[in-house]
Amino acid sequence: MRRMSVVLLVALAAAGCKKQQPPENAAAVAGSPAPEAAPSAALQGKVVERLDAPPYSYLKLKTAQGEVWAAVPKTDVANGTDVTVAGAMAMQGFESKTLNRKFDVVYFGTLGGNAPAAGGAPAGMGGGMGAMGGGQGAMGGGQGAKPDPQAMAAQHAAAAAGPNEVSVGKVQKATGADARTVSEIWAQRTALKEKPVAVRGKVVKFNAGIMGKNWLHLRDGSGAAGKDNDITVTTDDQTAVGDVVLVKGTVRIDKDFGAGYAYPVIIEDAKVSK
């Protein structure tokens, strides 16, 4: 009986390695609290207090549900401004070492609309706001600083988690030598490493301004749910959930963003068109 239990555990572990989405407790593995699920709507409110702790600004917002704290890439937004925090991800018991302060709950996200970012760049994008490196990176802490695992987990979780199961149907395959279906990219990922690929599919999830990129999940009706029916794409282009788009980008495999978030296969630096 004991031998059967060991075999079962090994089989489950092997199956788990094939999943694209990170484990739910990935942030906890990295030594930080596990983020809650992202809310269904963006966080909206009036700024009543701002605390700057580069590369973040902590905003105390007066919302319809009461006062909450949000953390966004450093911004010059003034008190009294109505703002929207997109991709807000709750972190329980988050401690800012820069501020020497612990928050019961703080929502990590990016400012939407026309809210000003420090240096004139749109919040969460451009202006040297790299994902991991020096400068005012969404995950960095100044030139040469190491990424903050807690902040990385909070911001990345919104992009990493796949959407709920949705009905996609069959999407017509792209044409040309680089054309692949989603399931073909999964099956051929080793051979496609660092090579261009073209795939057409429906956008089933879209997150803007996470780690300096826009993130989308693409499905085309190929593959099996929870295995090889969903591909993650990073891009500078805009799209929306429900759009059927053509994605052209570079296949990367075993891409590790830190804090426990890694992808067996992902399409990066993509151009998105309809």
C-alpha positions as CSV (number, residue, x, y, z in Angstrom):
1,M,0.0,0.0,0.0
2,R,2.8,2.4,0.9
3,R,4.6,1.6,-2.4
4,M,1.4,2.4,-4.3
5,S,1.1,5.8,-2.5
6,V,4.7,6.7,-3.5
7,V,4.0,5.8,-7.1
8,L,0.8,7.9,-7.1
9,L,2.6,10.9,-5.6
10,V,5.4,10.7,-8.3
11,A,2.8,10.5,-11.0
12,L,0.9,13.5,-9.7
13,A,4.1,15.5,-9.5
14,A,5.0,14.7,-13.1
15,A,1.6,15.7,-14.3
16,G,1.8,19.0,-12.5
17,C,5.0,19.9,-14.3
18,K,3.1,20.0,-17.6
19,K,0.8,22.8,-16.5
20,Q,1.4,26.3,-17.8
21,Q,-0.2,28.1,-14.9
22,P,1.9,28.5,-11.7
23,P,0.8,26.7,-8.6
24,E,-1.6,28.7,-6.4
25,N,0.9,28.8,-3.6
26,A,3.8,29.9,-5.7
27,A,4.1,33.2,-3.9
28,A,4.2,31.4,-0.6
29,V,7.0,29.1,-1.8
30,A,9.0,32.3,-2.6
31,G,8.6,33.4,1.0
32,S,5.6,35.8,0.6
33,P,1.9,35.6,1.3
34,A,-0.1,34.0,-1.5
35,P,-2.1,36.7,-3.4
36,E,-5.9,36.6,-3.5
37,A,-7.7,36.3,-6.8
38,A,-7.8,39.5,-8.8
39,P,-11.1,41.3,-8.4
40,S,-13.6,41.2,-11.3
41,A,-13.5,45.0,-11.7
42,A,-10.7,47.6,-11.4
43,L,-10.2,49.4,-8.1
44,Q,-11.6,53.0,-8.3
45,G,-11.4,55.8,-5.8
46,K,-10.1,59.2,-4.8
47,V,-6.5,59.6,-3.6
48,V,-6.5,60.9,0.0
49,E,-2.9,60.1,0.8
50,R,0.3,59.2,-1.2
51,L,3.4,57.6,0.2
52,D,6.4,57.4,-2.3
53,A,8.7,54.4,-1.8
54,P,10.5,54.0,-5.2
55,P,9.8,52.1,-7.4
56,Y,6.3,52.4,-5.9
57,S,3.8,54.9,-4.8
58,Y,1.3,53.8,-2.1
59,L,-2.0,55.4,-2.6
60,K,-4.7,55.6,0.1
61,L,-8.0,55.6,-1.8
62,K,-11.5,56.5,-0.7
63,T,-13.7,54.1,-2.5
64,A,-17.4,53.3,-2.4
65,Q,-16.6,50.4,-0.1
66,G,-14.3,52.4,2.2
67,E,-10.6,53.4,2.4
68,V,-8.0,51.0,0.9
69,W,-4.4,51.1,0.0
70,A,-3.0,50.5,-3.4
71,A,0.6,50.2,-4.7
72,V,1.4,51.3,-8.3
73,P,4.6,52.2,-10.2
74,K,5.8,55.5,-8.9
75,T,3.4,58.3,-9.8
76,D,3.0,62.1,-9.3
77,V,-0.7,61.8,-8.9
78,A,-2.0,64.5,-6.5
79,N,-4.4,64.1,-3.5
80,G,-8.0,64.6,-4.5
81,T,-7.5,62.9,-7.9
82,D,-9.9,60.2,-9.0
83,V,-8.0,57.2,-10.2
84,T,-8.5,53.6,-11.4
85,V,-6.0,50.9,-10.5
86,A,-6.1,48.2,-13.2
87,G,-5.2,44.6,-12.5
88,A,-5.5,45.1,-8.8
89,M,-4.1,42.1,-6.8
90,A,-4.7,41.9,-3.1
91,M,-1.7,41.1,-0.8
92,Q,-2.5,40.3,2.8
93,G,-0.1,41.4,5.5
94,F,2.3,43.0,3.0
95,E,5.3,44.8,4.6
96,S,7.2,47.6,2.9
97,K,10.7,47.7,4.2
98,T,11.3,51.1,2.6
99,L,8.4,52.6,4.5
100,N,9.0,50.4,7.6
101,R,5.3,49.7,7.6
102,K,3.0,46.7,7.4
103,F,-0.3,46.9,5.5
104,D,-3.2,44.7,6.5
105,V,-4.1,44.6,2.8
106,V,-2.5,46.4,-0.2
107,Y,-3.6,46.1,-3.8
108,F,-0.8,46.0,-6.4
109,G,-1.7,47.2,-9.9
110,T,-1.1,49.9,-12.4
111,L,-2.8,53.3,-12.9
112,G,-5.3,53.4,-15.7
113,G,-6.6,56.3,-17.7
114,N,-4.5,59.5,-17.8
115,A,-3.1,59.4,-14.3
116,P,0.5,60.7,-14.4
117,A,3.5,58.4,-13.9
118,A,6.8,59.8,-12.6
119,G,9.0,61.0,-15.3
120,G,6.1,61.5,-17.7
121,A,5.8,57.8,-18.8
122,P,2.5,56.1,-18.7
123,A,2.1,54.2,-15.4
124,G,3.7,50.8,-15.6
125,M,5.1,51.3,-19.1
126,G,8.0,52.7,-20.9
127,G,10.5,55.2,-19.6
128,G,12.9,52.5,-18.5
129,M,10.3,50.7,-16.5
130,G,11.8,47.2,-17.1
131,A,10.4,44.1,-15.5
132,M,13.4,43.0,-13.6
133,G,16.4,45.2,-14.2
134,G,17.7,48.5,-12.9
135,G,15.9,51.8,-13.2
136,Q,12.3,52.3,-12.1
137,G,11.3,48.7,-13.0
138,A,7.9,47.4,-11.9
139,M,9.8,44.7,-10.0
140,G,13.1,46.5,-9.5
141,G,14.3,48.7,-6.7
142,G,16.6,51.2,-8.4
143,Q,19.7,50.6,-10.4
144,G,21.2,47.1,-9.8
145,A,18.6,46.3,-7.1
146,K,17.3,42.8,-6.7
147,P,13.6,42.1,-7.5
148,D,11.2,42.1,-4.5
149,P,9.6,38.6,-4.4
150,Q,6.5,39.8,-2.7
151,A,5.8,42.6,-5.2
152,M,6.7,40.4,-8.1
153,A,4.3,37.7,-7.0
154,A,1.5,40.2,-6.6
155,Q,1.9,41.9,-9.9
156,H,2.7,38.8,-11.9
157,A,-0.1,36.7,-10.5
158,A,-2.7,38.7,-12.4
159,A,-1.0,37.9,-15.7
160,A,0.1,34.4,-14.9
161,A,-3.2,32.9,-13.9
162,G,-5.2,31.6,-16.8
163,P,-8.8,32.5,-17.3
164,N,-11.7,30.3,-16.3
165,E,-12.8,27.8,-18.8
166,V,-14.5,29.6,-21.7
167,S,-16.1,28.6,-24.9
168,V,-13.9,29.4,-27.9
169,G,-14.9,27.1,-30.7
170,K,-12.6,26.5,-33.6
171,V,-10.5,29.4,-34.9
172,Q,-9.1,29.2,-38.4
173,K,-5.3,28.5,-38.4
174,A,-2.9,31.1,-39.5
175,T,-1.2,30.7,-42.8
176,G,2.5,30.6,-43.8
177,A,5.6,28.6,-42.9
178,D,5.6,29.8,-39.2
179,A,1.9,29.1,-38.7
180,R,1.0,26.8,-35.8
181,T,-2.1,26.1,-33.7
182,V,-1.8,26.5,-29.9
183,S,-1.6,22.8,-29.3
184,E,1.1,22.5,-32.0
185,I,3.2,25.1,-30.3
186,W,3.0,23.1,-27.1
187,A,3.9,19.8,-28.9
188,Q,6.7,21.4,-30.9
189,R,8.0,23.8,-28.2
190,T,11.5,22.3,-28.0
191,A,12.0,22.5,-31.8
192,L,10.5,26.0,-31.9
193,K,12.7,27.5,-29.1
194,E,13.8,31.0,-30.1
195,K,12.0,30.8,-33.4
196,P,9.3,32.9,-34.9
197,V,5.7,31.6,-34.8
198,A,2.3,32.8,-36.0
199,V,-0.9,31.8,-34.3
200,R,-4.5,32.9,-34.7
201,G,-6.8,32.6,-31.7
202,K,-9.3,34.3,-29.4
203,V,-8.1,36.5,-26.6
204,V,-9.6,35.0,-23.4
205,K,-7.7,37.1,-20.9
206,F,-5.9,40.5,-21.2
207,N,-3.8,42.3,-18.6
208,A,-2.2,45.7,-19.4
209,G,1.0,47.1,-17.9
210,I,2.2,44.1,-15.9
211,M,6.0,44.0,-15.6
212,G,6.2,46.5,-18.4
213,K,4.3,44.4,-20.9
214,N,0.7,43.6,-21.9
215,W,-0.2,40.0,-21.3
216,L,-2.8,37.9,-23.0
217,H,-4.0,34.3,-23.1
218,L,-4.9,32.9,-26.5
219,R,-7.0,29.9,-27.4
220,D,-8.0,28.5,-30.8
221,G,-10.0,25.4,-29.9
222,S,-7.1,23.0,-30.3
223,G,-5.6,21.1,-27.4
224,A,-7.0,19.8,-24.1
225,A,-8.2,22.0,-21.2
226,G,-5.6,22.5,-18.6
227,K,-2.9,20.9,-20.7
228,D,-2.2,22.5,-24.1
229,N,-5.2,24.6,-25.1
230,D,-3.9,27.9,-23.9
231,I,-0.8,30.0,-24.7
232,T,0.5,33.1,-22.9
233,V,1.7,36.0,-25.0
234,T,3.5,39.2,-24.0
235,T,3.3,42.3,-26.3
236,D,3.3,46.0,-26.4
237,D,0.2,46.0,-28.5
238,Q,-3.4,46.5,-27.2
239,T,-6.3,44.0,-27.6
240,A,-9.4,43.0,-25.7
241,V,-11.0,39.8,-24.4
242,G,-13.1,38.3,-27.2
243,D,-11.0,39.6,-30.1
244,V,-9.8,37.1,-32.6
245,V,-6.2,38.1,-33.4
246,L,-3.1,37.0,-35.3
247,V,-0.1,36.9,-33.0
248,K,3.5,36.8,-34.4
249,G,6.3,36.5,-31.9
250,T,9.2,34.4,-30.6
251,V,8.8,31.1,-28.8
252,R,10.6,30.8,-25.5
253,I,10.6,27.7,-23.3
254,D,11.2,27.2,-19.6
255,K,11.0,31.0,-19.1
256,D,11.3,31.8,-15.4
257,F,10.1,35.2,-14.1
258,G,11.0,34.4,-10.5
259,A,8.8,34.2,-7.4
260,G,7.8,30.7,-8.5
261,Y,6.3,31.9,-11.9
262,A,7.7,29.9,-14.8
263,Y,6.3,28.9,-18.2
264,P,7.1,25.7,-20.1
265,V,6.3,27.7,-23.3
266,I,5.4,31.4,-23.9
267,I,5.4,33.7,-26.9
268,E,7.2,37.0,-26.3
269,D,7.8,40.3,-28.1
270,A,4.7,39.6,-30.1
271,K,2.9,41.8,-32.7
272,V,-0.8,41.5,-32.5
273,S,-3.1,42.3,-35.4
274,K,-6.7,41.4,-36.4
